[in-house]
Amino acid sequence: MTAPLTGPHTPVRPIWLCRVDARPWPCGEAKLALLARYDGDRPGLLILLSRLSVEATDHLTQLDSGRQADLTDRFLTWARTPAD
C-alpha cells in the first residue's frame, strides 16, 4: 500500500487538525492529495480513511472527556463516488 500521509497537509495528532492550515483534517488540500494518490483505487482510499477515522474518533473522544465524535462525513462521505 502507498504511504498514506505524506506532504505538508498531514494531521497533527491527537487533535486532528491540518499542520499547515489548522483546519479539521482532512482539509481540502489533503483530500485532493489523497484523491490523486489513490486515483483508480477508491476502495483502497476508503479503507485508509476508515482506519484513520477510527483512530481520530478514539483520540478526539479521549480529548473531549469521553463524548463520542461522529467523523463519518469528515473522513468518508466526501471520498465516496456518487454511485456509492
C-alpha positions, 0 to 999 in steps of 0.5 A: 500500500502507498504511504498514506500521509505524506506532504505538508497537509498531514494531521497533527495528532491527537487533535486532528487538525491540518499542520499547515492550515489548522483546519479539521483534517482532512482539509481540502488540500489533503483530500485532493492529495489523497484523491490523486494518490489513490486515483483508480483505487477508491476502495483502497482510499476508503479503507485508509480513511476508515482506519484513520477515522477510527483512530481520530474518533478514539483520540478526539473522544479521549480529548473531549472527556469521553463524548463520542465524535461522529467523523463519518462525513469528515473522513468518508462521505466526501471520498465516496463516488456518487454511485456509492 
